[in-house]
């Protein structure tokens, strides 16, 4: 757990009482937890739904583990079941041995999928899925501009878009080129060297960068296209298209679609680093840039 002022650098392992399940909750024994570095900037990390301070907070919102207890009225899951998903943004997170999660936020984790893989999927996979299909309404034959194509979200966007029959143009730094292409991008644009406007018109921009890159990308959207972002919307919008800023939701049906693609080889995970819970502070404060999901193995 940590305080807002200290962020990930101030994380400490402390003993806390085992959480109790509320109505419709389950208690999960966490085997692996995924982590998003921007969590420390989310207001929900430090306050509850009423806006009250809840620091020090337990970070982490992705998990894979085993259900060990059910709250009153909980249905759909059972004790002993392997699960994965996202915990509530305003509650203590998953960098812990046990966590209380609403059952509706979890999906079954098949026995042939490792807990580490399961914990790497929820936020990255759901963000890509919902951005492309729910908000971006992607269709076969369209062109997708995927920013941050070598990152945890970007590699999911690239693979899912290509599987859906889209032509994918990935962006990033020069060092990201081969990884983006390996994950399925048809082309790569080096944002430090190449002229983004040379891409031409596209049907969908998936933005994970924001700022000036988002503003320039808005000008590339062809009539009827969509700019999808998770960074907030700039003042510049597509002239004849839509702009959508969204927050990912844990939808069990989407999780099932994603994990099935992992099982049958259509979707590859992008795990950048795996560390034990005892080593979480160092692992989540890297000294060099990493592309890929950071996963903490809570139980060996």
VMD Tcl script that draws the C-alpha trace (Angstrom):
set ca {
  {0.00 0.00 0.00}
  {1.06 3.60 -0.46}
  {0.08 7.26 -0.05}
  {-0.72 9.64 -2.89}
  {2.34 11.80 -2.28}
  {4.68 8.79 -2.43}
  {3.14 6.92 -5.39}
  {4.67 3.61 -6.43}
  {8.04 4.57 -4.96}
  {6.51 4.65 -1.49}
  {4.82 1.25 -1.62}
  {5.27 -0.95 1.43}
  {4.22 -4.47 2.29}
  {2.03 -4.34 5.39}
  {-0.31 -6.73 7.19}
  {-3.98 -5.90 6.70}
  {-7.10 -7.78 7.81}
  {-8.49 -10.12 5.21}
  {-11.32 -8.28 3.38}
  {-14.93 -9.23 4.00}
  {-17.31 -9.70 1.07}
  {-20.15 -7.21 0.64}
  {-23.42 -8.14 -1.06}
  {-22.73 -9.64 -4.50}
  {-18.97 -9.75 -3.79}
  {-16.53 -12.61 -3.86}
  {-13.22 -12.86 -2.03}
  {-10.42 -13.88 -4.38}
  {-7.09 -15.34 -3.33}
  {-4.92 -13.39 -5.75}
  {-2.33 -15.40 -7.67}
  {-1.23 -12.62 -10.03}
  {-1.93 -8.91 -10.34}
  {-1.55 -6.61 -13.33}
  {-0.52 -2.98 -12.93}
  {-1.03 0.23 -14.92}
  {1.50 2.98 -14.08}
  {-1.07 5.77 -14.47}
  {-3.10 4.41 -11.53}
  {-1.29 6.80 -9.22}
  {-2.82 9.71 -11.19}
  {-6.41 8.45 -10.98}
  {-8.57 10.28 -8.39}
  {-10.36 6.99 -7.68}
  {-7.10 5.51 -6.37}
  {-7.18 7.89 -3.41}
  {-10.88 8.53 -2.72}
  {-14.03 6.47 -2.33}
  {-17.19 7.05 -4.37}
  {-18.32 9.77 -1.95}
  {-15.06 11.65 -2.48}
  {-13.66 10.78 0.95}
  {-9.95 10.20 1.35}
  {-9.09 6.50 1.58}
  {-5.28 6.66 1.48}
  {-3.09 4.79 2.09}
  {-4.36 2.68 -0.79}
  {-3.61 -0.75 -2.18}
  {-2.76 -0.37 -5.87}
  {-3.47 -2.71 -8.77}
  {-6.81 -3.40 -10.45}
  {-6.22 -6.49 -12.58}
  {-6.21 -9.95 -11.09}
  {-6.23 -13.66 -11.68}
  {-6.87 -15.99 -8.78}
  {-9.26 -18.38 -7.04}
  {-12.58 -17.60 -5.36}
  {-12.47 -18.51 -1.67}
  {-15.68 -16.93 -0.31}
  {-19.01 -15.55 -1.54}
  {-20.89 -12.53 -0.27}
  {-24.60 -12.55 0.47}
  {-26.65 -13.00 -2.68}
  {-23.66 -13.67 -4.93}
  {-24.47 -15.86 -7.94}
  {-22.66 -16.99 -11.06}
  {-19.38 -17.95 -9.39}
  {-18.44 -20.66 -6.92}
  {-15.83 -21.27 -4.23}
  {-12.72 -22.83 -5.74}
  {-13.30 -21.35 -9.21}
  {-10.42 -19.78 -11.15}
  {-11.30 -16.23 -12.22}
  {-9.83 -13.08 -13.75}
  {-11.01 -9.51 -14.26}
  {-10.89 -5.95 -12.89}
  {-11.53 -4.76 -9.36}
  {-13.53 -1.61 -8.61}
  {-11.56 1.61 -9.20}
  {-12.63 3.10 -5.84}
  {-11.79 0.09 -3.68}
  {-8.53 -1.42 -2.49}
  {-6.70 -3.06 -5.34}
  {-5.17 -6.38 -6.26}
  {-1.54 -6.05 -5.12}
  {-2.49 -8.12 -2.12}
  {-3.01 -11.72 -1.14}
  {-6.81 -11.31 -0.99}
  {-9.23 -8.85 -2.56}
  {-12.99 -8.28 -2.45}
  {-14.47 -7.92 -5.95}
  {-17.98 -7.66 -7.31}
  {-18.75 -10.99 -8.96}
  {-20.05 -9.24 -12.11}
  {-16.53 -7.90 -12.76}
  {-15.01 -11.36 -13.09}
  {-15.03 -14.16 -15.66}
  {-13.93 -17.79 -15.42}
  {-10.23 -18.34 -16.15}
  {-9.79 -21.62 -18.04}
  {-7.45 -24.13 -16.44}
  {-5.05 -24.08 -19.38}
  {-4.38 -20.33 -19.01}
  {-1.65 -19.39 -16.55}
  {-2.54 -16.95 -13.76}
  {0.21 -14.59 -14.94}
  {-1.29 -14.49 -18.42}
  {-4.78 -14.04 -16.97}
  {-3.68 -11.03 -14.93}
  {-2.10 -9.39 -17.98}
  {-5.30 -9.39 -20.02}
  {-8.16 -7.47 -18.37}
  {-7.33 -3.77 -18.75}
  {-5.27 -4.02 -21.94}
  {-7.55 -6.54 -23.60}
  {-10.83 -4.90 -22.59}
  {-9.58 -1.43 -23.51}
  {-8.68 -2.66 -26.99}
  {-11.89 -4.66 -27.42}
  {-14.25 -1.93 -26.25}
  {-12.41 0.84 -28.08}
  {-12.43 -1.03 -31.38}
  {-15.80 -2.74 -31.42}
  {-18.06 -1.02 -28.88}
  {-16.99 2.60 -29.39}
  {-15.13 2.48 -32.71}
  {-17.61 0.18 -34.49}
  {-14.77 -1.34 -36.48}
  {-15.65 -3.17 -39.69}
  {-13.63 -5.42 -41.97}
  {-11.77 -3.52 -44.68}
  {-11.31 -0.35 -42.62}
  {-7.98 1.27 -41.75}
  {-6.90 1.68 -38.12}
  {-4.18 4.01 -36.85}
  {-2.97 2.45 -33.58}
  {-0.83 4.77 -31.47}
  {1.59 3.17 -29.02}
  {1.47 0.00 -31.08}
  {4.24 -1.76 -29.11}
  {2.65 -1.14 -25.71}
  {0.34 -3.32 -23.65}
  {-2.83 -1.81 -25.10}
  {-1.41 -1.14 -28.57}
  {-0.41 -4.74 -29.23}
  {-3.93 -5.86 -28.30}
  {-5.45 -3.22 -30.57}
  {-3.25 -4.30 -33.46}
  {-4.03 -8.00 -33.13}
  {-7.78 -7.62 -32.62}
  {-8.12 -5.10 -35.45}
  {-6.15 -7.26 -37.86}
  {-8.18 -10.34 -36.94}
  {-11.32 -8.32 -37.68}
  {-10.06 -7.66 -41.19}
  {-8.69 -4.14 -40.73}
  {-5.50 -2.66 -42.17}
  {-3.39 -1.53 -39.19}
  {-0.85 1.29 -39.11}
  {1.09 1.31 -35.85}
  {3.00 4.22 -34.35}
  {5.68 4.68 -31.71}
  {9.40 5.28 -31.36}
  {12.04 3.83 -33.66}
  {12.84 1.11 -31.13}
  {9.19 -0.01 -31.23}
  {9.09 -0.73 -34.96}
  {9.92 -4.44 -35.00}
  {7.73 -5.26 -32.02}
  {4.76 -3.48 -33.56}
  {5.26 -5.34 -36.83}
  {5.72 -8.65 -35.00}
  {2.34 -8.14 -33.32}
  {0.68 -7.64 -36.69}
  {0.90 -4.01 -37.78}
  {1.00 -3.72 -41.58}
  {2.97 -0.47 -41.43}
  {4.82 1.51 -38.77}
  {5.18 5.27 -38.31}
  {8.06 6.63 -36.23}
  {6.47 9.65 -34.55}
  {9.87 11.28 -33.99}
  {10.89 11.14 -37.66}
  {8.00 10.36 -39.99}
  {5.28 12.82 -40.94}
  {2.04 11.56 -39.40}
  {-0.01 13.37 -42.03}
  {1.55 11.16 -44.72}
  {-0.60 8.31 -43.39}
  {-3.58 9.79 -45.19}
  {-7.21 9.21 -44.24}
  {-8.13 6.44 -41.81}
  {-11.41 5.08 -40.47}
  {-10.39 4.75 -36.84}
  {-7.67 6.26 -34.67}
  {-6.98 4.47 -31.39}
  {-5.23 7.05 -29.22}
  {-3.31 6.29 -26.03}
  {-1.07 9.38 -26.18}
  {-3.28 12.46 -26.24}
  {-2.07 16.03 -26.62}
  {-0.66 17.18 -29.95}
  {-0.62 13.65 -31.40}
  {-4.35 13.33 -30.77}
  {-5.02 16.74 -32.32}
  {-3.05 15.88 -35.45}
  {-4.72 12.48 -35.67}
  {-8.18 14.06 -35.62}
  {-7.41 15.58 -39.02}
  {-6.85 12.11 -40.50}
  {-10.34 10.77 -39.76}
  {-12.33 10.30 -42.96}
  {-16.04 11.09 -43.07}
  {-17.96 8.77 -40.77}
  {-14.82 7.62 -38.96}
  {-14.02 7.66 -35.25}
  {-11.26 8.86 -32.97}
  {-11.21 6.70 -29.84}
  {-9.10 7.73 -26.86}
  {-8.49 6.87 -23.21}
  {-6.59 10.10 -22.47}
  {-9.36 12.72 -22.56}
  {-10.39 14.73 -25.59}
  {-8.47 17.74 -26.91}
  {-10.20 20.79 -28.39}
  {-9.66 19.57 -31.97}
  {-12.18 16.95 -33.15}
  {-12.74 15.14 -36.47}
  {-14.61 17.41 -38.90}
  {-16.97 14.73 -40.18}
  {-16.51 11.94 -37.66}
  {-16.92 11.06 -34.01}
  {-14.58 11.47 -31.04}
  {-15.04 9.14 -28.08}
  {-13.22 9.21 -24.74}
  {-14.03 6.18 -22.60}
  {-13.16 4.39 -19.38}
  {-12.77 0.64 -19.68}
  {-15.37 -1.56 -18.00}
  {-15.01 -5.12 -16.78}
  {-17.54 -6.99 -18.92}
  {-17.49 -10.74 -18.38}
  {-18.64 -11.54 -21.92}
  {-15.77 -9.49 -23.36}
  {-13.27 -11.20 -21.06}
  {-14.50 -14.58 -22.31}
  {-13.96 -13.49 -25.93}
  {-10.44 -12.29 -25.15}
  {-9.27 -15.32 -23.19}
  {-10.64 -17.69 -25.84}
  {-8.45 -15.98 -28.42}
  {-5.44 -16.49 -26.16}
  {-6.29 -20.17 -25.80}
  {-6.55 -20.82 -29.53}
  {-3.50 -18.75 -30.46}
  {-5.22 -15.81 -32.15}
  {-4.09 -13.36 -29.44}
  {-0.61 -13.10 -27.92}
  {0.00 -11.45 -24.58}
  {2.53 -8.65 -24.17}
  {4.04 -9.12 -20.71}
  {7.00 -6.86 -20.09}
  {8.03 -7.93 -16.60}
  {6.99 -10.46 -13.95}
  {8.09 -10.05 -10.34}
  {7.23 -11.49 -6.95}
  {5.16 -9.44 -4.49}
  {8.24 -8.94 -2.30}
  {9.96 -7.28 -5.27}
  {6.99 -5.20 -6.39}
  {8.42 -1.80 -5.42}
  {11.50 -2.23 -7.61}
  {9.53 -3.86 -10.44}
  {6.97 -1.05 -10.59}
  {9.63 1.67 -10.47}
  {11.79 0.63 -13.45}
  {14.94 2.54 -14.29}
  {14.46 2.03 -18.03}
  {11.53 2.23 -20.43}
  {9.52 -0.97 -20.79}
  {6.94 -1.91 -23.37}
  {4.44 -4.42 -22.11}
  {2.38 -5.25 -19.06}
  {3.93 -5.42 -15.60}
  {2.60 -8.40 -13.64}
  {3.18 -9.18 -9.97}
  {3.11 -12.85 -9.02}
  {1.46 -12.86 -5.61}
  {1.55 -16.62 -5.12}
  {4.29 -18.76 -6.59}
}
mol new
graphics top color blue
foreach p $ca { graphics top sphere $p radius 0.5 }
foreach p [lrange $ca 0 end-1] q [lrange $ca 1 end] { graphics top cylinder $p $q radius 0.2 }
display resetview
